Amino acid sequence: MNRISFFRRTVVAVATCLAVSTMFSGCSKDDDGTITVADSGALTQEVYADKTQGTSGVTFTTSDAWTSSIAEVATTKAASPAWISISPASGNAAGDYTIVITLSPNLSAVDRTATITITCNGSTITISVTQKATLENGKFPDDITFMDSRGNVVIIPYGAKSCVSKVISFTHGEPWTSQAGWQDPENIIGVPVGDVEGEVVTLGIGGEIVVEFDVYITDGEGNDIYVFEVGPDVEATKVEVSTDLKSWIYVGDADGSISGVDITGKVPAGAKYRYARITDIKGQPSTWSGADVDAVAVIHPVLE
């Protein structure tokens, strides 16, 4: 199973605090405070998933001690997001400072932005840092590219992390295969391998398997879930999703071979699901005992 390795990303901002009078080392309490930025273009930065520094440093001059705060943009989460931090977070006197902004790996599968606010008495500046979820080539780290049964090129973001991580339950149908190499439900875990004994589970006629992902299934552009069905027969499966393993929502049929299901219009907007149930559809012409499933993948994953 692929593992995703990430690097810590840092954005360096250089802060220079200068005294405004030759008689004093800093501003008096009566001063409003000022912050002057050398290059306003450096206040907005964007880094790709594989970059370790910002596009440039941020140099500014303050007239007194300063403090800082960080808030994530367009989120309902805590005001100080856990994925970004700065050190030092304040300066208690005039002097030279280097602010190091450190980002945790972005596993949300979407870009995210935080605003850093530097405050000197009544004066402030803001630095916007966007951490993309993709590499410079537009792909996700460690993604898997494949071609579906209709000839479409599809990407599984984050590779194995967006595939089945656990089998919750398995009820095989009848008739079912007698070959042990195709009976283990855990063969469905991980990335698609192909029609290989020991890597595929045969559902049996009408059989079903309930699986869990380390990511959330969400609605995006095009198909959202892919079922990798292999073997000489092309056998469709019914696909359902759930948040609690109790209530299930039918989102469509995967047509067999490598086929996807689009959940648009079938689930509430913004909904996300951890579980899927894949069921062999009875009544299909078959020389084998039901659909043979190699893998199930989430195409628009969200990790939290």
Contacts in CASP RR format, 6 or more apart in sequence:
PFRMAT RR
TARGET T0000
AUTHOR 0000-0000-0000
METHOD contacts of the structure
MODEL  1
MNRISFFRRTVVAVATCLAVSTMFSGCSKDDDGTITVADSGALTQEVYAD
KTQGTSGVTFTTSDAWTSSIAEVATTKAASPAWISISPASGNAAGDYTIV
ITLSPNLSAVDRTATITITCNGSTITISVTQKATLENGKFPDDITFMDSR
GNVVIIPYGAKSCVSKVISFTHGEPWTSQAGWQDPENIIGVPVGDVEGEV
VTLGIGGEIVVEFDVYITDGEGNDIYVFEVGPDVEATKVEVSTDLKSWIY
VGDADGSISGVDITGKVPAGAKYRYARITDIKGQPSTWSGADVDAVAVIH
PVLE
1 160 0 8 1.000
1 190 0 8 1.000
1 191 0 8 1.000
2 142 0 8 1.000
2 144 0 8 1.000
2 159 0 8 1.000
2 160 0 8 1.000
2 161 0 8 1.000
2 191 0 8 1.000
3 142 0 8 1.000
3 160 0 8 1.000
4 105 0 8 1.000
4 141 0 8 1.000
4 142 0 8 1.000
4 158 0 8 1.000
4 159 0 8 1.000
4 161 0 8 1.000
5 142 0 8 1.000
6 49 0 8 1.000
6 105 0 8 1.000
6 141 0 8 1.000
7 50 0 8 1.000
7 52 0 8 1.000
8 52 0 8 1.000
8 102 0 8 1.000
8 103 0 8 1.000
8 104 0 8 1.000
9 47 0 8 1.000
9 51 0 8 1.000
9 52 0 8 1.000
9 53 0 8 1.000
9 54 0 8 1.000
9 102 0 8 1.000
9 103 0 8 1.000
9 131 0 8 1.000
10 52 0 8 1.000
10 53 0 8 1.000
10 54 0 8 1.000
10 100 0 8 1.000
10 101 0 8 1.000
10 102 0 8 1.000
10 103 0 8 1.000
11 45 0 8 1.000
11 47 0 8 1.000
11 53 0 8 1.000
11 54 0 8 1.000
11 57 0 8 1.000
11 100 0 8 1.000
11 101 0 8 1.000
11 103 0 8 1.000
11 129 0 8 1.000
12 53 0 8 1.000
12 54 0 8 1.000
12 57 0 8 1.000
12 98 0 8 1.000
12 99 0 8 1.000
12 100 0 8 1.000
12 101 0 8 1.000
13 57 0 8 1.000
13 58 0 8 1.000
13 59 0 8 1.000
13 60 0 8 1.000
13 98 0 8 1.000
13 99 0 8 1.000
13 101 0 8 1.000
13 127 0 8 1.000
14 57 0 8 1.000
14 58 0 8 1.000
14 59 0 8 1.000
14 97 0 8 1.000
14 98 0 8 1.000
14 99 0 8 1.000
15 58 0 8 1.000
15 59 0 8 1.000
15 60 0 8 1.000
15 62 0 8 1.000
15 66 0 8 1.000
15 96 0 8 1.000
15 97 0 8 1.000
15 98 0 8 1.000
15 99 0 8 1.000
15 118 0 8 1.000
16 59 0 8 1.000
16 60 0 8 1.000
16 61 0 8 1.000
16 62 0 8 1.000
16 95 0 8 1.000
16 96 0 8 1.000
16 97 0 8 1.000
17 61 0 8 1.000
17 62 0 8 1.000
17 63 0 8 1.000
17 64 0 8 1.000
17 65 0 8 1.000
17 66 0 8 1.000
17 91 0 8 1.000
17 93 0 8 1.000
17 94 0 8 1.000
17 95 0 8 1.000
17 96 0 8 1.000
17 97 0 8 1.000
18 61 0 8 1.000
18 62 0 8 1.000
18 63 0 8 1.000
18 94 0 8 1.000
18 95 0 8 1.000
19 25 0 8 1.000
19 26 0 8 1.000
19 94 0 8 1.000
20 26 0 8 1.000
20 27 0 8 1.000
20 31 0 8 1.000
20 63 0 8 1.000
25 93 0 8 1.000
25 94 0 8 1.000
26 63 0 8 1.000
26 64 0 8 1.000
26 93 0 8 1.000
26 94 0 8 1.000
27 33 0 8 1.000
27 63 0 8 1.000
27 64 0 8 1.000
27 121 0 8 1.000
31 63 0 8 1.000
31 64 0 8 1.000
31 121 0 8 1.000
32 121 0 8 1.000
32 122 0 8 1.000
32 123 0 8 1.000
33 62 0 8 1.000
33 63 0 8 1.000
33 64 0 8 1.000
33 120 0 8 1.000
33 121 0 8 1.000
33 122 0 8 1.000
33 123 0 8 1.000
34 61 0 8 1.000
34 62 0 8 1.000
34 63 0 8 1.000
34 120 0 8 1.000
34 123 0 8 1.000
35 60 0 8 1.000
35 61 0 8 1.000
35 62 0 8 1.000
35 63 0 8 1.000
35 66 0 8 1.000
35 118 0 8 1.000
35 120 0 8 1.000
35 123 0 8 1.000
35 124 0 8 1.000
35 125 0 8 1.000
36 60 0 8 1.000
36 61 0 8 1.000
37 43 0 8 1.000
37 58 0 8 1.000
37 59 0 8 1.000
37 60 0 8 1.000
37 125 0 8 1.000
38 59 0 8 1.000
38 60 0 8 1.000
38 61 0 8 1.000
39 56 0 8 1.000
39 58 0 8 1.000
39 59 0 8 1.000
42 55 0 8 1.000
42 56 0 8 1.000
42 57 0 8 1.000
42 58 0 8 1.000
42 59 0 8 1.000
43 58 0 8 1.000
43 125 0 8 1.000
43 126 0 8 1.000
43 127 0 8 1.000
43 128 0 8 1.000
44 127 0 8 1.000
44 128 0 8 1.000
45 54 0 8 1.000
45 55 0 8 1.000
45 56 0 8 1.000
45 127 0 8 1.000
45 128 0 8 1.000
45 129 0 8 1.000
45 130 0 8 1.000
46 55 0 8 1.000
46 130 0 8 1.000
46 132 0 8 1.000
47 53 0 8 1.000
47 54 0 8 1.000
47 55 0 8 1.000
47 103 0 8 1.000
47 129 0 8 1.000
47 130 0 8 1.000
47 131 0 8 1.000
47 132 0 8 1.000
48 132 0 8 1.000
48 134 0 8 1.000
48 135 0 8 1.000
48 136 0 8 1.000
49 106 0 8 1.000
49 131 0 8 1.000
49 132 0 8 1.000
49 133 0 8 1.000
49 134 0 8 1.000
49 135 0 8 1.000
49 140 0 8 1.000
49 141 0 8 1.000
50 135 0 8 1.000
50 136 0 8 1.000
50 141 0 8 1.000
51 136 0 8 1.000
54 129 0 8 1.000
58 99 0 8 1.000
58 127 0 8 1.000
60 118 0 8 1.000
60 125 0 8 1.000
62 94 0 8 1.000
62 118 0 8 1.000
62 120 0 8 1.000
62 123 0 8 1.000
63 94 0 8 1.000
63 120 0 8 1.000
63 121 0 8 1.000
63 123 0 8 1.000
64 94 0 8 1.000
64 120 0 8 1.000
64 121 0 8 1.000
65 90 0 8 1.000
65 91 0 8 1.000
65 92 0 8 1.000
65 93 0 8 1.000
65 94 0 8 1.000
65 120 0 8 1.000
66 90 0 8 1.000
66 91 0 8 1.000
66 118 0 8 1.000
66 119 0 8 1.000
66 120 0 8 1.000
67 89 0 8 1.000
67 90 0 8 1.000
67 91 0 8 1.000
67 118 0 8 1.000
67 119 0 8 1.000
68 86 0 8 1.000
68 89 0 8 1.000
68 90 0 8 1.000
68 99 0 8 1.000
68 116 0 8 1.000
68 117 0 8 1.000
68 118 0 8 1.000
68 119 0 8 1.000
69 79 0 8 1.000
69 80 0 8 1.000
69 116 0 8 1.000
69 117 0 8 1.000
69 119 0 8 1.000
70 79 0 8 1.000
70 80 0 8 1.000
70 81 0 8 1.000
70 84 0 8 1.000
70 85 0 8 1.000
70 86 0 8 1.000
70 114 0 8 1.000
70 115 0 8 1.000
70 116 0 8 1.000
70 117 0 8 1.000
71 79 0 8 1.000
71 80 0 8 1.000
71 81 0 8 1.000
71 114 0 8 1.000
71 115 0 8 1.000
71 117 0 8 1.000
72 79 0 8 1.000
72 81 0 8 1.000
72 84 0 8 1.000
72 112 0 8 1.000
72 113 0 8 1.000
72 114 0 8 1.000
72 115 0 8 1.000
73 112 0 8 1.000
73 113 0 8 1.000
73 114 0 8 1.000
73 115 0 8 1.000
73 128 0 8 1.000
74 113 0 8 1.000
75 81 0 8 1.000
75 112 0 8 1.000
81 114 0 8 1.000
82 104 0 8 1.000
83 103 0 8 1.000
83 104 0 8 1.000
83 106 0 8 1.000
83 112 0 8 1.000
83 114 0 8 1.000
83 131 0 8 1.000
84 101 0 8 1.000
84 102 0 8 1.000
84 103 0 8 1.000
84 104 0 8 1.000
84 114 0 8 1.000
84 129 0 8 1.000
84 131 0 8 1.000
85 101 0 8 1.000
85 102 0 8 1.000
86 99 0 8 1.000
86 100 0 8 1.000
86 101 0 8 1.000
86 102 0 8 1.000
86 116 0 8 1.000
87 99 0 8 1.000
87 100 0 8 1.000
87 102 0 8 1.000
88 97 0 8 1.000
88 99 0 8 1.000
91 97 0 8 1.000
101 116 0 8 1.000
101 127 0 8 1.000
101 129 0 8 1.000
103 129 0 8 1.000
103 131 0 8 1.000
106 112 0 8 1.000
106 131 0 8 1.000
106 132 0 8 1.000
106 133 0 8 1.000
107 158 0 8 1.000
107 303 0 8 1.000
108 133 0 8 1.000
108 302 0 8 1.000
108 303 0 8 1.000
108 304 0 8 1.000
109 133 0 8 1.000
109 140 0 8 1.000
109 157 0 8 1.000
109 158 0 8 1.000
109 215 0 8 1.000
109 300 0 8 1.000
109 301 0 8 1.000
109 302 0 8 1.000
109 303 0 8 1.000
110 133 0 8 1.000
110 302 0 8 1.000
111 130 0 8 1.000
111 131 0 8 1.000
111 132 0 8 1.000
111 133 0 8 1.000
112 130 0 8 1.000
112 131 0 8 1.000
112 133 0 8 1.000
113 128 0 8 1.000
113 129 0 8 1.000
113 130 0 8 1.000
113 131 0 8 1.000
114 128 0 8 1.000
114 129 0 8 1.000
114 131 0 8 1.000
115 126 0 8 1.000
115 127 0 8 1.000
115 128 0 8 1.000
115 129 0 8 1.000
116 126 0 8 1.000
116 127 0 8 1.000
116 128 0 8 1.000
116 129 0 8 1.000
117 124 0 8 1.000
117 125 0 8 1.000
117 126 0 8 1.000
118 124 0 8 1.000
118 125 0 8 1.000
118 126 0 8 1.000
118 127 0 8 1.000
133 140 0 8 1.000
134 140 0 8 1.000
135 141 0 8 1.000
139 155 0 8 1.000
140 155 0 8 1.000
140 157 0 8 1.000
140 158 0 8 1.000
140 159 0 8 1.000
141 158 0 8 1.000
142 158 0 8 1.000
142 159 0 8 1.000
142 160 0 8 1.000
142 161 0 8 1.000
143 155 0 8 1.000
143 156 0 8 1.000
143 157 0 8 1.000
143 158 0 8 1.000
143 159 0 8 1.000
144 155 0 8 1.000
144 156 0 8 1.000
144 159 0 8 1.000
144 191 0 8 1.000
144 192 0 8 1.000
144 297 0 8 1.000
145 153 0 8 1.000
145 154 0 8 1.000
145 155 0 8 1.000
145 156 0 8 1.000
146 153 0 8 1.000
146 154 0 8 1.000
146 156 0 8 1.000
146 192 0 8 1.000
146 258 0 8 1.000
147 153 0 8 1.000
147 154 0 8 1.000
147 258 0 8 1.000
148 154 0 8 1.000
148 226 0 8 1.000
148 257 0 8 1.000
148 258 0 8 1.000
148 259 0 8 1.000
148 260 0 8 1.000
149 234 0 8 1.000
149 255 0 8 1.000
149 256 0 8 1.000
149 257 0 8 1.000
149 258 0 8 1.000
149 259 0 8 1.000
154 223 0 8 1.000
154 226 0 8 1.000
154 299 0 8 1.000
155 299 0 8 1.000
156 162 0 8 1.000
156 163 0 8 1.000
156 191 0 8 1.000
156 226 0 8 1.000
156 297 0 8 1.000
156 298 0 8 1.000
156 299 0 8 1.000
157 299 0 8 1.000
157 300 0 8 1.000
157 301 0 8 1.000
158 215 0 8 1.000
158 301 0 8 1.000
158 303 0 8 1.000
159 191 0 8 1.000
159 297 0 8 1.000
160 190 0 8 1.000
160 191 0 8 1.000
161 214 0 8 1.000
161 215 0 8 1.000
161 301 0 8 1.000
161 303 0 8 1.000
162 213 0 8 1.000
162 215 0 8 1.000
162 297 0 8 1.000
162 298 0 8 1.000
162 299 0 8 1.000
162 301 0 8 1.000
163 189 0 8 1.000
163 190 0 8 1.000
163 191 0 8 1.000
163 192 0 8 1.000
163 213 0 8 1.000
163 295 0 8 1.000
163 296 0 8 1.000
163 297 0 8 1.000
163 298 0 8 1.000
164 188 0 8 1.000
164 189 0 8 1.000
164 190 0 8 1.000
164 211 0 8 1.000
164 212 0 8 1.000
164 213 0 8 1.000
164 295 0 8 1.000
164 296 0 8 1.000
165 189 0 8 1.000
165 190 0 8 1.000
165 212 0 8 1.000
165 213 0 8 1.000
165 214 0 8 1.000
166 189 0 8 1.000
166 211 0 8 1.000
166 212 0 8 1.000
167 185 0 8 1.000
167 186 0 8 1.000
167 188 0 8 1.000
167 189 0 8 1.000
167 209 0 8 1.000
167 210 0 8 1.000
167 211 0 8 1.000
167 212 0 8 1.000
168 210 0 8 1.000
168 211 0 8 1.000
168 212 0 8 1.000
168 245 0 8 1.000
168 275 0 8 1.000
169 209 0 8 1.000
169 210 0 8 1.000
170 185 0 8 1.000
170 201 0 8 1.000
170 208 0 8 1.000
170 209 0 8 1.000
170 210 0 8 1.000
171 207 0 8 1.000
171 208 0 8 1.000
171 209 0 8 1.000
172 183 0 8 1.000
172 202 0 8 1.000
172 203 0 8 1.000
172 204 0 8 1.000
172 207 0 8 1.000
173 203 0 8 1.000
173 204 0 8 1.000
173 205 0 8 1.000
173 206 0 8 1.000
173 207 0 8 1.000
173 280 0 8 1.000
173 289 0 8 1.000
173 290 0 8 1.000
174 204 0 8 1.000
174 205 0 8 1.000
175 204 0 8 1.000
175 205 0 8 1.000
175 289 0 8 1.000
176 183 0 8 1.000
176 202 0 8 1.000
176 204 0 8 1.000
176 205 0 8 1.000
176 289 0 8 1.000
177 183 0 8 1.000
177 202 0 8 1.000
177 204 0 8 1.000
177 288 0 8 1.000
177 289 0 8 1.000
179 197 0 8 1.000
179 202 0 8 1.000
181 187 0 8 1.000
181 197 0 8 1.000
181 198 0 8 1.000
182 197 0 8 1.000
182 198 0 8 1.000
182 200 0 8 1.000
182 201 0 8 1.000
182 202 0 8 1.000
182 292 0 8 1.000
183 201 0 8 1.000
183 202 0 8 1.000
184 198 0 8 1.000
184 201 0 8 1.000
185 201 0 8 1.000
185 209 0 8 1.000
186 201 0 8 1.000
187 198 0 8 1.000
187 199 0 8 1.000
187 200 0 8 1.000
187 201 0 8 1.000
187 294 0 8 1.000
188 200 0 8 1.000
188 201 0 8 1.000
188 209 0 8 1.000
188 211 0 8 1.000
188 293 0 8 1.000
188 294 0 8 1.000
188 295 0 8 1.000
188 296 0 8 1.000
190 295 0 8 1.000
191 295 0 8 1.000
191 297 0 8 1.000
192 228 0 8 1.000
192 258 0 8 1.000
192 294 0 8 1.000
192 295 0 8 1.000
192 297 0 8 1.000
193 199 0 8 1.000
193 200 0 8 1.000
193 294 0 8 1.000
193 295 0 8 1.000
194 200 0 8 1.000
194 228 0 8 1.000
194 230 0 8 1.000
194 294 0 8 1.000
195 230 0 8 1.000
195 231 0 8 1.000
195 292 0 8 1.000
195 294 0 8 1.000
196 294 0 8 1.000
199 294 0 8 1.000
200 230 0 8 1.000
200 231 0 8 1.000
200 292 0 8 1.000
200 293 0 8 1.000
200 294 0 8 1.000
201 209 0 8 1.000
201 292 0 8 1.000
201 293 0 8 1.000
202 288 0 8 1.000
202 289 0 8 1.000
202 290 0 8 1.000
202 291 0 8 1.000
202 292 0 8 1.000
203 209 0 8 1.000
203 237 0 8 1.000
203 278 0 8 1.000
203 279 0 8 1.000
203 280 0 8 1.000
203 290 0 8 1.000
203 291 0 8 1.000
203 292 0 8 1.000
203 293 0 8 1.000
204 280 0 8 1.000
204 289 0 8 1.000
204 290 0 8 1.000
204 291 0 8 1.000
205 280 0 8 1.000
205 282 0 8 1.000
205 283 0 8 1.000
205 286 0 8 1.000
205 289 0 8 1.000
205 290 0 8 1.000
206 279 0 8 1.000
206 280 0 8 1.000
206 281 0 8 1.000
206 282 0 8 1.000
206 290 0 8 1.000
207 279 0 8 1.000
207 280 0 8 1.000
207 290 0 8 1.000
208 277 0 8 1.000
208 278 0 8 1.000
208 279 0 8 1.000
208 280 0 8 1.000
209 277 0 8 1.000
209 278 0 8 1.000
209 293 0 8 1.000
210 245 0 8 1.000
210 275 0 8 1.000
210 276 0 8 1.000
210 277 0 8 1.000
211 275 0 8 1.000
211 276 0 8 1.000
211 277 0 8 1.000
211 278 0 8 1.000
211 296 0 8 1.000
212 274 0 8 1.000
212 275 0 8 1.000
213 274 0 8 1.000
213 275 0 8 1.000
213 276 0 8 1.000
213 298 0 8 1.000
213 301 0 8 1.000
214 303 0 8 1.000
215 298 0 8 1.000
215 301 0 8 1.000
215 302 0 8 1.000
215 303 0 8 1.000
216 272 0 8 1.000
216 273 0 8 1.000
216 274 0 8 1.000
216 298 0 8 1.000
216 301 0 8 1.000
216 302 0 8 1.000
216 303 0 8 1.000
216 304 0 8 1.000
217 224 0 8 1.000
217 225 0 8 1.000
217 241 0 8 1.000
217 263 0 8 1.000
217 272 0 8 1.000
217 273 0 8 1.000
217 274 0 8 1.000
217 276 0 8 1.000
217 298 0 8 1.000
217 300 0 8 1.000
217 301 0 8 1.000
218 224 0 8 1.000
218 270 0 8 1.000
218 271 0 8 1.000
218 272 0 8 1.000
218 273 0 8 1.000
218 298 0 8 1.000
218 300 0 8 1.000
218 301 0 8 1.000
218 302 0 8 1.000
219 263 0 8 1.000
219 264 0 8 1.000
219 265 0 8 1.000
219 267 0 8 1.000
219 269 0 8 1.000
219 270 0 8 1.000
219 271 0 8 1.000
219 300 0 8 1.000
220 264 0 8 1.000
220 299 0 8 1.000
220 300 0 8 1.000
221 300 0 8 1.000
222 262 0 8 1.000
222 264 0 8 1.000
222 299 0 8 1.000
223 260 0 8 1.000
223 261 0 8 1.000
223 262 0 8 1.000
223 299 0 8 1.000
224 251 0 8 1.000
224 260 0 8 1.000
224 261 0 8 1.000
224 262 0 8 1.000
224 263 0 8 1.000
224 264 0 8 1.000
224 298 0 8 1.000
224 299 0 8 1.000
224 300 0 8 1.000
225 239 0 8 1.000
225 241 0 8 1.000
225 251 0 8 1.000
225 254 0 8 1.000
225 260 0 8 1.000
225 261 0 8 1.000
225 263 0 8 1.000
225 276 0 8 1.000
225 296 0 8 1.000
225 297 0 8 1.000
225 298 0 8 1.000
225 299 0 8 1.000
226 254 0 8 1.000
226 258 0 8 1.000
226 259 0 8 1.000
226 260 0 8 1.000
226 261 0 8 1.000
226 296 0 8 1.000
226 297 0 8 1.000
226 299 0 8 1.000
227 237 0 8 1.000
227 239 0 8 1.000
227 254 0 8 1.000
227 256 0 8 1.000
227 258 0 8 1.000
227 259 0 8 1.000
227 260 0 8 1.000
227 261 0 8 1.000
227 278 0 8 1.000
227 293 0 8 1.000
227 296 0 8 1.000
228 258 0 8 1.000
228 293 0 8 1.000
228 294 0 8 1.000
228 295 0 8 1.000
228 296 0 8 1.000
228 297 0 8 1.000
229 235 0 8 1.000
229 236 0 8 1.000
229 237 0 8 1.000
229 254 0 8 1.000
229 256 0 8 1.000
229 257 0 8 1.000
229 258 0 8 1.000
229 259 0 8 1.000
229 291 0 8 1.000
229 292 0 8 1.000
229 293 0 8 1.000
229 294 0 8 1.000
230 257 0 8 1.000
230 292 0 8 1.000
230 293 0 8 1.000
230 294 0 8 1.000
231 288 0 8 1.000
231 292 0 8 1.000
232 287 0 8 1.000
232 288 0 8 1.000
233 284 0 8 1.000
233 285 0 8 1.000
233 286 0 8 1.000
233 287 0 8 1.000
233 288 0 8 1.000
233 290 0 8 1.000
234 255 0 8 1.000
234 256 0 8 1.000
234 257 0 8 1.000
235 256 0 8 1.000
235 280 0 8 1.000
235 281 0 8 1.000
235 284 0 8 1.000
235 286 0 8 1.000
235 288 0 8 1.000
235 290 0 8 1.000
235 291 0 8 1.000
235 292 0 8 1.000
236 253 0 8 1.000
236 254 0 8 1.000
236 255 0 8 1.000
236 256 0 8 1.000
236 259 0 8 1.000
236 281 0 8 1.000
236 284 0 8 1.000
236 291 0 8 1.000
237 253 0 8 1.000
237 254 0 8 1.000
237 256 0 8 1.000
237 278 0 8 1.000
237 279 0 8 1.000
237 280 0 8 1.000
237 281 0 8 1.000
237 291 0 8 1.000
237 293 0 8 1.000
238 250 0 8 1.000
238 252 0 8 1.000
238 253 0 8 1.000
238 277 0 8 1.000
238 278 0 8 1.000
238 279 0 8 1.000
238 280 0 8 1.000
238 281 0 8 1.000
239 250 0 8 1.000
239 251 0 8 1.000
239 252 0 8 1.000
239 253 0 8 1.000
239 254 0 8 1.000
239 261 0 8 1.000
239 276 0 8 1.000
239 277 0 8 1.000
239 278 0 8 1.000
240 248 0 8 1.000
240 249 0 8 1.000
240 250 0 8 1.000
240 251 0 8 1.000
240 276 0 8 1.000
240 277 0 8 1.000
240 279 0 8 1.000
241 248 0 8 1.000
241 249 0 8 1.000
241 251 0 8 1.000
241 263 0 8 1.000
241 267 0 8 1.000
241 273 0 8 1.000
241 275 0 8 1.000
241 276 0 8 1.000
241 277 0 8 1.000
242 248 0 8 1.000
242 249 0 8 1.000
242 273 0 8 1.000
242 274 0 8 1.000
242 275 0 8 1.000
242 276 0 8 1.000
242 277 0 8 1.000
243 271 0 8 1.000
243 272 0 8 1.000
243 273 0 8 1.000
243 274 0 8 1.000
243 275 0 8 1.000
245 275 0 8 1.000
248 277 0 8 1.000
249 266 0 8 1.000
249 267 0 8 1.000
249 273 0 8 1.000
250 266 0 8 1.000
251 261 0 8 1.000
251 262 0 8 1.000
251 263 0 8 1.000
251 266 0 8 1.000
251 267 0 8 1.000
252 261 0 8 1.000
252 266 0 8 1.000
253 261 0 8 1.000
253 281 0 8 1.000
254 260 0 8 1.000
254 261 0 8 1.000
254 278 0 8 1.000
256 291 0 8 1.000
267 273 0 8 1.000
272 302 0 8 1.000
276 296 0 8 1.000
278 291 0 8 1.000
278 293 0 8 1.000
278 296 0 8 1.000
280 290 0 8 1.000
280 291 0 8 1.000
281 291 0 8 1.000
284 290 0 8 1.000
END
